[in-house]
Amino acid sequence: MRAGDTLENPVTGERIVFRKTAADTGGELLQLDVFFRPGGFVAAAHVHPKQAERFEVVSGRPWFRVGREEGRASPGDVIVVPPGVPHTWRNDTEEETHVLVDFRPALRTETFFETLIGLACAGKLSRRGWPNPLRAAVLAQAYRDEVVGAWPPLLVQWMVCALLAPIGRLLGYRALPPPAADRA
C-alpha cells in the first residue's frame, strides 16, 4: 500500500485511506483515516499484542470500549489503547464517522487490512465480518503479532489455531490479499 491508497469493506462499512505506511516511516508508524458509514463496525473486540493504537476523532460520535471502559467519543477526543488491551468501536449513529488511527509500530497491519478487506470484497466473510473458522485460523497464526481476538483466552486461541490452520492451508487458504480477479 502507498499513502493515498483506499480500501473499502462492504461488510463492515469502513473505508480506510492510508496516510503513512510502514514503508514511509521505516516501520515505526501506520497512519490511517478511517471512515465508518452509519451502522459501521469493527468485526470483534480484539487486542494488538505488540502495538499501541491511537484514535483521534475528526468527525462523528463513535462508540468505543477500551478494557472495561466504554462510551461515546466526540470530535477532538483522543483514545489511546496500549498493547495488550482489548478494545472495539463502532458507528451506531446516523452520520458518517471519521477517525485518524495510528498503529505503533506498523508491523504488517496494512497487509492484514488488505487481506481482510480483500476477502470481504470477494464475498468470503460473514455479514458480521468473520471468515470461516479454517480461514480465520490461518489468518490468526499469520498475524498473531498484529491482532488477536479478545476472547477466548489466548492459550485457547493458539490451541484451536494449531489444530485448524494446517487443515485450512491444505484447503488452499492463505494469509495474503486475494488477487484482484478474485475480488470482482
Z-matrix of the N, CA and C atoms (Angstrom, degrees):
N
C 1 1.460
C 2 1.529 1 108.66
N 3 1.313 2 114.31 1 154.99
C 4 1.463 3 121.39 2 177.36
C 5 1.527 4 109.08 3 -129.82
N 6 1.318 5 115.45 4 157.97
C 7 1.463 6 119.81 5 176.13
C 8 1.531 7 108.56 6 -53.85
N 9 1.330 8 115.22 7 133.71
C 10 1.451 9 121.40 8 -178.66
C 11 1.523 10 114.05 9 96.44
N 12 1.334 11 117.88 10 -19.00
C 13 1.462 12 120.74 11 177.08
C 14 1.525 13 109.69 12 -66.15
N 15 1.329 14 115.71 13 148.32
C 16 1.458 15 122.04 14 -177.20
C 17 1.525 16 110.02 15 -127.36
N 18 1.319 17 115.94 16 139.30
C 19 1.463 18 123.40 17 171.45
C 20 1.517 19 107.67 18 -122.90
N 21 1.339 20 116.64 19 139.77
C 22 1.459 21 119.74 20 179.19
C 23 1.520 22 109.42 21 -129.22
N 24 1.334 23 115.88 22 126.66
C 25 1.452 24 122.37 23 -178.92
C 26 1.524 25 108.89 24 -97.58
N 27 1.335 26 117.35 25 109.81
C 28 1.467 27 119.58 26 -178.16
C 29 1.531 28 112.97 27 -71.63
N 30 1.322 29 117.44 28 -15.75
C 31 1.467 30 120.92 29 -178.48
C 32 1.528 31 110.68 30 -85.34
N 33 1.331 32 117.26 31 -50.73
C 34 1.465 33 120.67 32 -174.33
C 35 1.527 34 113.43 33 -91.60
N 36 1.326 35 117.12 34 -12.23
C 37 1.457 36 119.81 35 177.84
C 38 1.511 37 114.19 36 80.08
N 39 1.322 38 117.41 37 23.57
C 40 1.462 39 119.48 38 178.80
C 41 1.524 40 110.43 39 -107.05
N 42 1.310 41 114.88 40 145.63
C 43 1.463 42 123.05 41 173.00
C 44 1.522 43 106.60 42 -123.53
N 45 1.322 44 116.15 43 126.82
C 46 1.456 45 121.97 44 -177.43
C 47 1.520 46 108.35 45 -113.39
N 48 1.325 47 115.50 46 127.40
C 49 1.464 48 121.47 47 174.34
C 50 1.522 49 106.73 48 -115.66
N 51 1.322 50 116.16 49 121.76
C 52 1.458 51 121.43 50 -177.51
C 53 1.525 52 109.64 51 -77.94
N 54 1.339 53 115.95 52 122.78
C 55 1.472 54 121.97 53 175.57
C 56 1.518 55 110.77 54 -92.91
N 57 1.342 56 115.37 55 -52.49
C 58 1.468 57 122.42 56 178.90
C 59 1.517 58 107.72 57 -134.94
N 60 1.321 59 116.28 58 130.58
C 61 1.456 60 120.81 59 -178.69
C 62 1.528 61 109.82 60 -103.52
N 63 1.322 62 114.89 61 172.89
C 64 1.469 63 120.31 62 176.21
C 65 1.526 64 110.11 63 -57.15
N 66 1.321 65 116.84 64 -40.25
C 67 1.470 66 120.44 65 -179.75
C 68 1.529 67 111.27 66 -64.80
N 69 1.322 68 117.57 67 -35.65
C 70 1.472 69 121.76 68 -179.69
C 71 1.521 70 112.17 69 -68.72
N 72 1.343 71 116.84 70 -28.69
C 73 1.471 72 120.81 71 -169.87
C 74 1.523 73 113.01 72 -117.24
N 75 1.323 74 117.81 73 14.76
C 76 1.456 75 120.09 74 -177.41
C 77 1.524 76 112.78 75 62.21
N 78 1.334 77 116.90 76 28.41
C 79 1.453 78 121.87 77 179.24
C 80 1.516 79 114.90 78 83.73
N 81 1.318 80 116.94 79 -1.14
C 82 1.463 81 120.50 80 -176.46
C 83 1.527 82 113.65 81 -73.86
N 84 1.349 83 117.03 82 -33.89
C 85 1.460 84 121.22 83 -170.22
C 86 1.517 85 110.62 84 -147.36
N 87 1.326 86 115.89 85 140.45
C 88 1.455 87 123.43 86 163.86
C 89 1.520 88 105.21 87 -118.63
N 90 1.340 89 116.65 88 121.96
C 91 1.459 90 120.55 89 -178.73
C 92 1.522 91 109.25 90 -121.62
N 93 1.325 92 115.22 91 130.50
C 94 1.451 93 122.62 92 -174.37
C 95 1.519 94 111.32 93 -131.41
N 96 1.322 95 116.20 94 146.86
C 97 1.457 96 121.65 95 161.80
C 98 1.515 97 104.77 96 -95.33
N 99 1.329 98 117.40 97 122.23
C 100 1.461 99 121.53 98 178.91
C 101 1.519 100 107.77 99 -114.68
N 102 1.328 101 114.92 100 125.99
C 103 1.455 102 122.60 101 178.31
C 104 1.521 103 107.38 102 -114.86
N 105 1.332 104 116.55 103 129.16
C 106 1.459 105 121.61 104 175.02
C 107 1.518 106 107.93 105 -113.96
N 108 1.328 107 115.62 106 125.47
C 109 1.469 108 118.99 107 173.16
C 110 1.530 109 107.92 108 -68.16
N 111 1.332 110 118.28 109 164.75
C 112 1.459 111 119.36 110 174.57
C 113 1.528 112 110.03 111 -53.08
N 114 1.315 113 116.39 112 131.80
C 115 1.458 114 121.60 113 -177.25
C 116 1.522 115 113.89 114 85.31
N 117 1.333 116 118.16 115 -0.90
C 118 1.464 117 121.34 116 -179.99
C 119 1.522 118 111.70 117 -69.15
N 120 1.336 119 116.11 118 151.98
C 121 1.459 120 120.00 119 -173.61
C 122 1.520 121 111.42 120 -153.51
N 123 1.326 122 115.43 121 159.98
C 124 1.455 123 123.61 122 167.29
C 125 1.524 124 105.34 123 -87.73
N 126 1.337 125 117.39 124 138.48
C 127 1.467 126 120.89 125 -171.69
C 128 1.528 127 113.66 126 -58.73
N 129 1.329 128 118.46 127 -31.75
C 130 1.467 129 119.70 128 -177.76
C 131 1.516 130 110.59 129 -164.62
N 132 1.317 131 115.21 130 157.69
C 133 1.467 132 119.23 131 170.52
C 134 1.525 133 107.15 132 -61.39
N 135 1.324 134 115.87 133 140.21
C 136 1.455 135 120.39 134 -174.16
C 137 1.516 136 110.79 135 -149.40
N 138 1.332 137 114.57 136 174.38
C 139 1.461 138 123.35 137 -178.65
C 140 1.524 139 107.80 138 -133.60
N 141 1.314 140 116.37 139 141.13
C 142 1.466 141 121.69 140 170.00
C 143 1.528 142 106.06 141 -105.20
N 144 1.338 143 118.27 142 102.34
C 145 1.470 144 120.64 143 -173.35
C 146 1.524 145 114.34 144 -61.95
N 147 1.328 146 117.55 145 -31.72
C 148 1.466 147 120.44 146 -172.78
C 149 1.522 148 113.25 147 -125.03
N 150 1.323 149 117.13 148 16.55
C 151 1.459 150 120.47 149 -177.61
C 152 1.523 151 111.04 150 -134.51
N 153 1.325 152 114.68 151 146.85
C 154 1.461 153 120.72 152 166.11
C 155 1.523 154 106.37 153 -94.18
N 156 1.329 155 116.13 154 143.47
C 157 1.460 156 121.14 155 177.11
C 158 1.523 157 107.62 156 -122.49
N 159 1.318 158 115.53 157 132.75
C 160 1.466 159 121.66 158 -178.89
C 161 1.520 160 108.65 159 -122.17
N 162 1.324 161 116.13 160 130.52
C 163 1.458 162 122.50 161 178.49
C 164 1.528 163 108.47 162 -114.70
N 165 1.309 164 117.11 163 131.96
C 166 1.464 165 121.85 164 171.84
C 167 1.524 166 107.21 165 -123.52
N 168 1.320 167 116.07 166 115.47
C 169 1.460 168 120.47 167 -176.61
C 170 1.530 169 109.00 168 -75.65
N 171 1.327 170 115.12 169 121.74
C 172 1.463 171 121.71 170 179.19
C 173 1.526 172 109.79 171 -93.33
N 174 1.331 173 116.49 172 -45.82
C 175 1.469 174 120.53 173 177.19
C 176 1.524 175 109.16 174 -152.30
N 177 1.318 176 114.81 175 158.99
C 178 1.450 177 120.71 176 -177.59
C 179 1.523 178 111.40 177 88.07
N 180 1.334 179 114.92 178 -176.54
C 181 1.472 180 120.86 179 -177.47
C 182 1.528 181 109.30 180 -137.31
N 183 1.343 182 117.06 181 71.56
C 184 1.469 183 119.73 182 -178.79
C 185 1.523 184 112.30 183 -68.55
N 186 1.334 185 114.52 184 154.42
C 187 1.457 186 122.29 185 174.91
C 188 1.521 187 108.04 186 -98.57
N 189 1.333 188 116.58 187 133.71
C 190 1.464 189 123.06 188 -179.99
C 191 1.516 190 110.40 189 -124.38
N 192 1.337 191 115.49 190 148.61
C 193 1.463 192 122.32 191 163.87
C 194 1.516 193 105.87 192 -128.61
N 195 1.334 194 116.27 193 123.80
C 196 1.458 195 123.35 194 178.35
C 197 1.521 196 106.47 195 -128.59
N 198 1.332 197 115.65 196 114.45
C 199 1.459 198 118.97 197 -173.83
C 200 1.517 199 108.59 198 62.60
N 201 1.321 200 116.70 199 -125.00
C 202 1.472 201 121.13 200 180.00
C 203 1.524 202 112.92 201 -98.23
N 204 1.332 203 116.28 202 -1.26
C 205 1.471 204 119.77 203 -179.08
C 206 1.513 205 110.24 204 -97.70
N 207 1.334 206 115.05 205 142.30
C 208 1.450 207 119.62 206 177.21
C 209 1.508 208 109.69 207 -144.25
N 210 1.323 209 114.95 208 157.21
C 211 1.450 210 119.63 209 178.88
C 212 1.516 211 111.28 210 167.99
N 213 1.293 212 114.25 211 177.42
C 214 1.453 213 122.24 212 -178.32
C 215 1.526 214 109.49 213 -95.87
N 216 1.323 215 115.67 214 136.02
C 217 1.462 216 121.28 215 177.94
C 218 1.522 217 109.63 216 -102.04
N 219 1.314 218 115.45 217 160.74
C 220 1.467 219 122.92 218 -179.04
C 221 1.519 220 109.35 219 -127.58
N 222 1.338 221 117.39 220 163.09
C 223 1.463 222 119.49 221 177.37
C 224 1.531 223 111.16 222 -52.62
N 225 1.317 224 114.96 223 134.34
C 226 1.462 225 121.85 224 -178.23
C 227 1.524 226 113.26 225 95.85
N 228 1.322 227 117.71 226 -19.45
C 229 1.463 228 120.29 227 178.57
C 230 1.523 229 110.58 228 -69.05
N 231 1.321 230 115.53 229 145.29
C 232 1.460 231 122.56 230 176.59
C 233 1.523 232 107.75 231 -123.99
N 234 1.320 233 115.25 232 129.34
C 235 1.458 234 122.07 233 178.10
C 236 1.523 235 106.82 234 -119.35
N 237 1.322 236 116.82 235 125.41
C 238 1.459 237 121.45 236 179.17
C 239 1.523 238 108.51 237 -113.64
N 240 1.328 239 115.45 238 128.38
C 241 1.457 240 122.05 239 -179.59
C 242 1.527 241 107.95 240 -114.11
N 243 1.332 242 117.50 241 109.33
C 244 1.473 243 119.82 242 178.25
C 245 1.532 244 111.12 243 -67.05
N 246 1.324 245 117.55 244 160.35
C 247 1.467 246 120.15 245 175.85
C 248 1.526 247 110.48 246 -54.51
N 249 1.335 248 115.41 247 141.16
C 250 1.458 249 120.74 248 175.23
C 251 1.514 250 116.33 249 85.15
N 252 1.331 251 118.63 250 0.16
C 253 1.464 252 121.19 251 -177.80
C 254 1.535 253 109.75 252 -99.27
N 255 1.346 254 118.02 253 124.70
C 256 1.463 255 120.41 254 178.30
C 257 1.528 256 111.03 255 -65.00
N 258 1.329 257 115.24 256 141.95
C 259 1.458 258 119.14 257 179.27
C 260 1.524 259 110.74 258 -159.70
N 261 1.311 260 114.66 259 162.44
C 262 1.458 261 122.73 260 173.99
C 263 1.522 262 107.81 261 -159.67
N 264 1.318 263 115.61 262 166.84
C 265 1.462 264 120.11 263 176.34
C 266 1.516 265 109.30 264 -158.72
N 267 1.336 266 114.98 265 162.78
C 268 1.466 267 120.59 266 -178.99
C 269 1.526 268 109.54 267 -159.75
N 270 1.319 269 114.11 268 167.41
C 271 1.454 270 121.11 269 174.08
C 272 1.520 271 107.73 270 -114.61
N 273 1.306 272 116.67 271 96.47
C 274 1.457 273 120.97 272 179.77
C 275 1.528 274 111.48 273 -100.96
N 276 1.335 275 115.53 274 25.61
C 277 1.464 276 120.65 275 179.07
C 278 1.534 277 109.44 276 -106.49
N 279 1.320 278 115.55 277 -177.66
C 280 1.471 279 121.83 278 -179.40
C 281 1.526 280 112.94 279 -95.38
N 282 1.325 281 117.15 280 2.32
C 283 1.467 282 119.41 281 179.56
C 284 1.522 283 110.23 282 -120.58
N 285 1.338 284 115.89 283 154.64
C 286 1.461 285 119.70 284 177.49
C 287 1.523 286 109.88 285 -64.18
N 288 1.316 287 115.41 286 145.03
C 289 1.460 288 122.62 287 176.73
C 290 1.527 289 108.52 288 -109.77
N 291 1.324 290 116.48 289 139.15
C 292 1.465 291 122.45 290 177.46
C 293 1.520 292 107.33 291 -127.76
N 294 1.351 293 115.54 292 121.94
C 295 1.456 294 121.39 293 -178.53
C 296 1.530 295 108.43 294 -131.40
N 297 1.328 296 116.18 295 133.53
C 298 1.461 297 122.20 296 172.29
C 299 1.522 298 106.79 297 -85.57
N 300 1.340 299 116.95 298 125.21
C 301 1.457 300 121.81 299 -174.60
C 302 1.525 301 109.45 300 -122.26
N 303 1.331 302 116.11 301 129.72
C 304 1.468 303 122.96 302 175.98
C 305 1.519 304 109.46 303 -115.77
N 306 1.327 305 116.47 304 135.94
C 307 1.463 306 123.46 305 170.26
C 308 1.523 307 107.21 306 -115.36
N 309 1.350 308 116.41 307 127.14
C 310 1.468 309 121.55 308 177.54
C 311 1.512 310 109.67 309 -130.32
N 312 1.315 311 118.84 310 122.29
C 313 1.462 312 128.83 311 -9.91
C 314 1.532 313 110.44 312 -72.53
N 315 1.311 314 116.09 313 172.03
C 316 1.468 315 120.75 314 -176.31
C 317 1.523 316 112.67 315 -69.17
N 318 1.326 317 117.34 316 -36.34
C 319 1.463 318 122.98 317 -173.42
C 320 1.533 319 109.55 318 48.12
N 321 1.321 320 118.12 319 -136.62
C 322 1.474 321 121.53 320 -179.14
C 323 1.535 322 110.89 321 -111.92
N 324 1.309 323 115.41 322 32.17
C 325 1.458 324 120.48 323 -175.43
C 326 1.525 325 111.82 324 -64.22
N 327 1.329 326 118.15 325 -37.20
C 328 1.462 327 117.96 326 -179.83
C 329 1.532 328 111.11 327 -65.34
N 330 1.331 329 117.42 328 -35.79
C 331 1.466 330 119.88 329 176.44
C 332 1.520 331 110.70 330 -68.46
N 333 1.326 332 117.33 331 -36.97
C 334 1.466 333 120.23 332 175.28
C 335 1.528 334 110.23 333 -59.51
N 336 1.335 335 117.33 334 -48.18
C 337 1.471 336 120.10 335 179.04
C 338 1.524 337 111.14 336 -61.61
N 339 1.317 338 116.62 337 -44.26
C 340 1.456 339 120.45 338 179.53
C 341 1.540 340 110.54 339 -59.83
N 342 1.323 341 116.28 340 -40.94
C 343 1.462 342 121.09 341 179.42
C 344 1.522 343 111.10 342 -66.54
N 345 1.321 344 117.42 343 -52.25
C 346 1.457 345 121.17 344 -176.60
C 347 1.528 346 111.36 345 -63.89
N 348 1.317 347 117.63 346 -43.53
C 349 1.464 348 120.03 347 -179.53
C 350 1.527 349 110.55 348 -71.07
N 351 1.331 350 117.10 349 -33.86
C 352 1.464 351 119.54 350 173.26
C 353 1.523 352 111.72 351 -60.19
N 354 1.338 353 116.44 352 -40.61
C 355 1.463 354 120.44 353 176.99
C 356 1.527 355 110.82 354 -65.35
N 357 1.321 356 117.13 355 -39.90
C 358 1.469 357 120.55 356 177.81
C 359 1.525 358 110.36 357 -61.77
N 360 1.318 359 116.34 358 -44.70
C 361 1.471 360 120.74 359 -179.66
C 362 1.525 361 111.57 360 -65.50
N 363 1.330 362 116.70 361 -28.70
C 364 1.465 363 121.56 362 179.11
C 365 1.524 364 111.81 363 -85.42
N 366 1.335 365 117.89 364 1.60
C 367 1.454 366 121.00 365 179.17
C 368 1.519 367 113.37 366 75.37
N 369 1.325 368 117.24 367 25.30
C 370 1.462 369 121.46 368 -175.57
C 371 1.532 370 113.31 369 -105.37
N 372 1.335 371 117.16 370 17.88
C 373 1.462 372 121.46 371 174.39
C 374 1.524 373 108.74 372 -121.97
N 375 1.322 374 115.28 373 152.50
C 376 1.462 375 119.57 374 175.02
C 377 1.524 376 109.32 375 -69.84
N 378 1.321 377 117.08 376 171.21
C 379 1.476 378 119.20 377 178.83
C 380 1.521 379 112.11 378 -67.89
N 381 1.330 380 117.18 379 -11.78
C 382 1.467 381 121.39 380 174.78
C 383 1.528 382 111.32 381 -92.97
N 384 1.345 383 117.17 382 0.95
C 385 1.457 384 121.18 383 175.54
C 386 1.514 385 115.17 384 90.82
N 387 1.343 386 117.85 385 16.20
C 388 1.463 387 121.82 386 -176.23
C 389 1.518 388 111.64 387 -106.61
N 390 1.346 389 117.27 388 139.53
C 391 1.471 390 120.14 389 169.61
C 392 1.536 391 109.40 390 -77.26
N 393 1.327 392 116.64 391 167.12
C 394 1.463 393 118.69 392 176.53
C 395 1.532 394 108.96 393 -64.07
N 396 1.338 395 117.96 394 160.72
C 397 1.473 396 120.44 395 -173.85
C 398 1.533 397 115.30 396 -56.28
N 399 1.328 398 118.00 397 -37.65
C 400 1.466 399 119.60 398 -179.47
C 401 1.526 400 111.07 399 -69.04
N 402 1.329 401 116.72 400 -43.48
C 403 1.472 402 120.18 401 177.28
C 404 1.528 403 109.81 402 -66.47
N 405 1.329 404 116.58 403 -39.27
C 406 1.470 405 120.14 404 179.00
C 407 1.520 406 110.71 405 -60.87
N 408 1.331 407 117.46 406 -39.95
C 409 1.471 408 120.82 407 179.62
C 410 1.525 409 111.13 408 -64.59
N 411 1.328 410 117.03 409 -41.21
C 412 1.472 411 120.85 410 177.90
C 413 1.532 412 109.48 411 -62.08
N 414 1.329 413 116.98 412 -46.40
C 415 1.470 414 121.01 413 179.60
C 416 1.524 415 111.12 414 -64.17
N 417 1.334 416 116.71 415 -42.46
C 418 1.468 417 120.62 416 -178.02
C 419 1.527 418 111.16 417 -61.80
N 420 1.316 419 117.32 418 -40.24
C 421 1.465 420 119.31 419 177.91
C 422 1.519 421 111.09 420 -67.78
N 423 1.315 422 117.06 421 -42.01
C 424 1.470 423 120.70 422 -176.09
C 425 1.523 424 112.69 423 -69.39
N 426 1.327 425 117.58 424 -34.58
C 427 1.469 426 121.38 425 -174.14
C 428 1.526 427 112.42 426 -114.03
N 429 1.324 428 118.08 427 29.28
C 430 1.473 429 120.86 428 -176.31
C 431 1.522 430 113.15 429 -64.60
N 432 1.328 431 119.34 430 -22.89
C 433 1.465 432 120.81 431 175.40
C 434 1.523 433 111.66 432 -78.31
N 435 1.333 434 117.04 433 -24.56
C 436 1.457 435 121.54 434 -176.29
C 437 1.527 436 112.85 435 -90.44
N 438 1.338 437 117.12 436 -44.64
C 439 1.467 438 119.11 437 -174.72
C 440 1.525 439 110.35 438 -157.37
N 441 1.326 440 115.09 439 138.80
C 442 1.466 441 122.35 440 172.56
C 443 1.522 442 107.23 441 -136.42
N 444 1.309 443 115.00 442 159.20
C 445 1.458 444 119.23 443 177.65
C 446 1.519 445 110.85 444 -67.39
N 447 1.313 446 115.96 445 152.47
C 448 1.464 447 120.43 446 176.79
C 449 1.526 448 111.12 447 -77.29
N 450 1.334 449 116.20 448 -15.66
C 451 1.444 450 122.51 449 -179.59
C 452 1.508 451 107.94 450 -154.16
N 453 1.299 452 122.54 451 147.03
C 454 1.457 453 129.09 452 -2.34
C 455 1.524 454 111.18 453 -71.79
N 456 1.326 455 117.91 454 -178.91
C 457 1.466 456 120.17 455 179.62
C 458 1.532 457 111.41 456 -53.70
N 459 1.316 458 115.17 457 149.51
C 460 1.456 459 121.80 458 -173.92
C 461 1.528 460 112.67 459 -55.27
N 462 1.314 461 117.96 460 -41.16
C 463 1.463 462 120.57 461 179.75
C 464 1.534 463 110.53 462 -59.72
N 465 1.323 464 117.02 463 -41.00
C 466 1.465 465 121.21 464 178.21
C 467 1.533 466 109.58 465 -65.53
N 468 1.331 467 117.34 466 -43.09
C 469 1.467 468 120.46 467 178.04
C 470 1.528 469 110.49 468 -58.34
N 471 1.326 470 116.76 469 -46.93
C 472 1.465 471 120.45 470 -179.37
C 473 1.518 472 111.48 471 -60.51
N 474 1.336 473 117.00 472 -42.89
C 475 1.466 474 120.51 473 -178.94
C 476 1.528 475 111.03 474 -65.53
N 477 1.319 476 117.21 475 -44.78
C 478 1.463 477 120.80 476 179.40
C 479 1.534 478 110.11 477 -63.52
N 480 1.320 479 116.41 478 -44.05
C 481 1.473 480 119.79 479 179.44
C 482 1.528 481 111.50 480 -64.21
N 483 1.323 482 117.08 481 -37.42
C 484 1.466 483 120.60 482 178.46
C 485 1.528 484 110.72 483 -61.54
N 486 1.322 485 117.62 484 -31.43
C 487 1.460 486 121.54 485 178.40
C 488 1.535 487 112.72 486 -83.00
N 489 1.322 488 116.67 487 -42.42
C 490 1.460 489 120.63 488 -172.49
C 491 1.527 490 114.79 489 -87.32
N 492 1.329 491 118.20 490 -34.60
C 493 1.472 492 120.12 491 -175.20
C 494 1.530 493 112.81 492 -59.46
N 495 1.331 494 120.37 493 -43.73
C 496 1.474 495 118.35 494 178.94
C 497 1.538 496 112.39 495 -60.39
N 498 1.320 497 116.70 496 -36.60
C 499 1.471 498 119.74 497 177.10
C 500 1.525 499 109.52 498 -65.88
N 501 1.339 500 116.29 499 -44.25
C 502 1.463 501 120.45 500 177.85
C 503 1.517 502 111.94 501 -58.85
N 504 1.328 503 116.69 502 -43.43
C 505 1.474 504 119.52 503 179.21
C 506 1.529 505 110.95 504 -65.28
N 507 1.337 506 116.88 505 -38.38
C 508 1.475 507 120.25 506 176.67
C 509 1.529 508 111.31 507 -61.01
N 510 1.320 509 116.02 508 -32.95
C 511 1.466 510 120.91 509 178.78
C 512 1.536 511 112.78 510 -82.38
N 513 1.339 512 115.88 511 -0.58
C 514 1.462 513 119.66 512 175.57
C 515 1.507 514 116.14 513 98.16
N 516 1.331 515 118.49 514 3.69
C 517 1.462 516 119.70 515 178.39
C 518 1.516 517 109.53 516 -72.41
N 519 1.328 518 116.16 517 136.84
C 520 1.456 519 122.69 518 -179.97
C 521 1.520 520 109.77 519 -128.88
N 522 1.311 521 115.34 520 157.15
C 523 1.469 522 120.99 521 179.92
C 524 1.519 523 109.64 522 -98.38
N 525 1.313 524 115.48 523 44.53
C 526 1.467 525 121.70 524 179.44
C 527 1.517 526 108.69 525 -127.68
N 528 1.332 527 117.11 526 157.14
C 529 1.466 528 118.55 527 177.58
C 530 1.524 529 110.30 528 -59.91
N 531 1.352 530 117.63 529 137.70
C 532 1.451 531 118.84 530 176.71
C 533 1.522 532 110.26 531 -63.23
N 534 1.327 533 118.13 532 146.96
C 535 1.475 534 118.98 533 174.97
C 536 1.517 535 110.57 534 -57.26
N 537 1.328 536 115.87 535 150.96
C 538 1.465 537 120.68 536 -177.09
C 539 1.522 538 111.52 537 -54.43
N 540 1.318 539 117.91 538 -35.38
C 541 1.461 540 120.63 539 -179.70
C 542 1.520 541 111.93 540 -63.25
N 543 1.347 542 117.82 541 -31.47
C 544 1.454 543 121.66 542 179.96
C 545 1.537 544 112.39 543 -76.60
N 546 1.332 545 116.96 544 -13.80
C 547 1.470 546 120.11 545 -177.46
C 548 1.515 547 111.72 546 -89.09
N 549 1.308 548 116.85 547 -16.10
C 550 1.474 549 120.23 548 -175.78
C 551 1.511 550 111.42 549 -71.98
